[in-house]
Amino acid sequence: MAKPRFRRRKEDRPQEITKAALEAFAENGYAATRVTDVAERAGVSKGLLYLYFKTKDDLFKAVIRSFVSPRIDALKMEIENTELSAEDYFRGPFLEFAKQVPKSPARVLVRLMIAEGAKHPDLTNWYRENVVAHGLAALRTLVERGVRTGEFRESALQEFPHMIVAPVAFAIVWSLVFGTRQEFDTDRFIESHLALILDAIKLHDDHKAGSA
């Protein structure tokens, strides 16, 4: 039985509000975005918006939870449950994930962090603890699994998994600075960087035999 229109609309409101907030933050930045602007975009009253999100900080966190956290959570779960080898996961599912980030809503949030993060340290710390730290921990888990199974040699990646995602961050910054004025194949760039890293840490058969 179909839900009544008003009930379905009510359940959709938080998602509609966070989508409107993402668009407003993308256009105006965090500081310049007014809650009134978001409410107008979402087609709700300011008072109704505050029923769902008490402050603009709460609204910003909700945007992250809606558009970024699910992707990080899915990545973490896949890494924990995959039957692929560490290398195959990096060259397969992770590579596809990494290629999509510069084209996803995450690029808007990264831009905001770069431009305004210093003025909003509480939000920046929250983003680091609830998004960045989880992603890095998942990558560290995958690298260390590769070391344990004899795929990878021990390396600085165990301490600094940041190096794996560095080209993703660079691709986002490049696009923000230069836009479409200079062509840059982010897919090939990310794939090439990952291949270099994996080739550098991979234990080849002759090395394995020599250390057996």
N, C-alpha and C positions, 0 to 999 in steps of 0.2 A: 504493500500500500504506500503510495507516494506521500511524502511529508507535506504538510500545509506550507504554502509559499512563505508565510511570515516566519514559521519556525525554521525553515531552511535558510532564509535570509539572515535570521539572528545568529545561526551557527556559523555562517560565513563571514560575519562582520570582523572578527579579529584578523582573519587572513586578508580581508580587503583593506583593513586599516594598515597592516604591516606592509602590504604591497604599495599603498599610497605613500607611506613613510619612506620606503626605499627610493621611490621616484623623487620625492621632495628632497631627501638628503643628497641624491645624485645631482640634482639641479642646483641646489642652493648651499650645500654644505650643512654640517650639523648645527653650528651656532646660529646660522641665519634662517634655519627652518623653524617656523612657528607651528605650534600644535594646531592652531586654527587653520593653517594651510593644509595640513595633513587631513584634518576633519573634512574640509571642503572637497579635497580630492577623493576621499573615501565616500562622500555623500552622507556623512553623519554629522550630528551636532558635536560641538566641542565637549559638552557635558557628557554625551554618550561615550565619546572616545575616552574620557577620564574614568569611566566605569570599568574599562578594560585595562587601561594603562595609566597609572597614577602620576607619572612624571615623564618628561621627554627622555630621560635616561632609561626608564623602563621600556619605552617605545623602541629606543635604539637597540636595547638588548633583545627585544622581541623580534626585531628585524633579523638580527644575527641568528637567533634560534630558529627562525623560519627558513632562512635562505642559505645559511652556512653550516650551522651545527649538524643538521641531518646528513650532509655530505661527509663531514668528518666522522660522525658516528658510524656511518655505513662503511667507510674506509677501515676504521678500527675493527669493526666486527668481521669484515671480510678477511683482514690480515690474521685475526685470531682463529678463523675457521677454514681458511683456504687449504686445499690439499696440494696446491702448486708449490714448487720449490721457491725459495726466496728470489732467485734470479728471474724465474719465469713470471712471478707475480709483479716484480718491478718492471719488467719489459712488456707486460701485458696490461692487467687491470690498473696498476698504478700509473703507468704512462698515459693511458687514456684519461684517467682522472686528472693528472697534472696538465694535460693539454687543454682541458675544458675550463680550468680555473681562470685564466686570463680573459675568458669570454663570458664568465658567469657573473652574477651579482656580487660575488666576493671582491671583484676588482673595485667596485664602488666603495666598499667598506675599507679596503686597503688604502684607497686614495684619501678617504676621510681620516684614517689613522695617521697617514703621513702629513697631511695638511694641518690637522687640528688636534692630533693626539696629545701633544705637549700641553695644550690648554685644558685638557680633560683627562688627567692621569688616572682617575678612578675608572673611567670607561676603558682606557687603554689597558690597564692592569686586568680588568675583567675579561677583555677580549683575549689577552695573552694567556690567562689562566684557564679559560673555558673553551678556547678554540685552538690557539697556537700550540699550547702545551700538550693537548690531547693528540694533535696531529703529529707532533715531533715524537711523542712517546710511542705511537703506533709504528712510525718508521724505524725508530731505534729497536723496537721489538723484532721487526723483520730483518734488520741488519744482523742483530745478535743471533737470530735463528740461523741465518746463513753461515755465520761463523761456527756455530755449534755443529751444524750438519756437514761442515767441511767444504761448503761452496765458496765462502769468502775467507780471506785472511783477516786478521785483526787490523783495524785501521782507525783513523781519527773519526770516521763516520759513527762509531759507537758513542763517541762523546758529542759529536757535532752533526747530527742528522740534518741540521739546517742546510748543509751543503747540497743535499739532494733536492731541496725545494728552492734553492737560491735562483735558478734560472726562471722559475715561475714568478718570483718576486721581481726579478729584473725585467721580465717580459711585461708585467703590469706597469712598472715604472716607465719603461720605454714607451708604451702606448699612451700613457698619461702625458708624457712630455712632448712626444713627437706626433702622436695621433696617427693619421693616415698620410701625413706629409712625406714619410719615408717608409717604404715597404719593408716589412720585417716578418719573416716566417716564424712565428712563435712555436708552431708545432715542431718544425725541424730543429729549432734551437734547443727546445726542451729535450727532444729525443736524442740529439747529439750529445748534450751534456750528460744525460743519464747513461748513455752508452760508454762514454769516457770513464765515468766513475765506476761502473760495473766492471769494465775491462781492467781497471786499475786494481780492484780488490778481489777479483775472481782468482781462485786457486786453480791453476791449470793441472791437467793430469800428470805431467812430468814432475811438478812440484809435490803433488800428493804422493806420488810414488817414492820420491826422494826422502820424504819425511815419514814414510810408513815404517 
